[in-house]
Amino acid sequence: MRNVQKCRSIIEKPCELMCVVKANCYGHGIENIIPCLQDDVGVDWFAVSNVVEGMELRELGVTGEILILGYTPPENAYELIRYDLIQTITDLEYAAKLSASCPTGERVRCHIAIDTGMTRIGLRSPDIKVICDSAEKIVRTQRIEVEGIFTHLAVADSLLPDDIAYTKNQIEKICAVKAELNKRLIVIKYTHFLNSAGAAYHFDPRSDFARFGIMLYGLSPDCSVKLPVELEPVMELKACVSQVKTVEAGVCVSYGRTFVTDRETRIASVTIGYADGYPRLLSDRASVLVRGKRARLLGRVCMDQLMIDVSDIQDVREGDTVTLIGRDGDEVITADELAASYGSIGYELVCGISPRVQRVPMGKP
């Protein structure tokens, strides 16, 4: 994958690449993406959201390290050990529960989350020593093997001065936690804080890993902020025309009669809908590509189908390919463009593509 090589090009040793492959590789399909990452480009570290995703990677043959970024119920401690997964510890109480559920003689590998400003999960206090007090107790908890600490940057994709300062403060706080633990003779093997945006705009070699997620798949953390490398979108979303009909002026199209033709109109029905992850919020506002030209949506997106205006596109017929995301000739529709049209982001759009949509390998960008 060329995107992986480009991500690697913006970080420096000793910082290593960690590939975030949660949510079915951000909707792109683990069956196709994981072999590319492990076998073709030699990725050794992966990050997922939960224990089920970690188990799926092992079932796919992943032999590298797998970090679970989210919550695992303590009663699943056995699965963490059996599948050799690294669990995120959010606080001392959770560590105690996980320890109590761990089989005798076994240890759960862990990284401790430090909340430096995301206010999501992790140890949090304005006092570094208070954070380290809790971290030290976790380190000394039976059956818990702490191998790392990490935090998540909240506004690393923004270049506004206040946000840059906020990001810098987050980085300095996690590094201060590491320094304080070192003073206490508690050696933590890994410290990491760079996400995709952090690596792209705020690279710092004190992070042992750069946790690349969205950039692996060719999207930007914020499409309004230029990246230091040129990425290639991995996903194209396509469907096909199922029927073409010509109707007169004054005809209602789709549910709710939100669109009425104002002229004789050729309408093509397309085999995709909101059950496939094409948002209903795009009703009456998006365009698709057919035969290299844009065709606007007419009326509401249905569960399994939608309708488009092909009056000005010659020879559209049943079976023609319709591009919802991707390139057709000189025209391109990006996930970011499509998501922005209904007030969302490219992340949400690609992650929301339904499992029933077949993932077909199209090269290895």
Buried (B, 14 or more C-beta within 10 A) or exposed (E): BBBBEBBBEBBEEEBBBBBBBBBBBBBBBBEBBBBBBBEEBEBBBBBBBBBEBBBBBBEEEBEBBBBBBBBBEBEBBEBBBEBEBBBBBBBBEBBBBBBEBBEEEEBBBBBBBBBBBBEEBBBBEEEBEEBBBBBBEBBEBEBBEBBBBBBBBBBBBBBEEEBBEBBEEBBEBBBBBBEBBEEEEBEBEBBBBBBBBBBBBBBBEBBBBBBBBBBBBBBBBBBEEEBEBEBEBBBBBBBBBBEBEEBEEEBBBBEEEEBEBEEEBBBBBBBBBBBBBBBBBBBBEBBBBBBEBBBBBBBBBBEBBBBBBBBEBEEBEEEBEBBBBBBBEEBEBBBBBBBBBBEBBBBBBBBBBEEEBEBEEEEBB
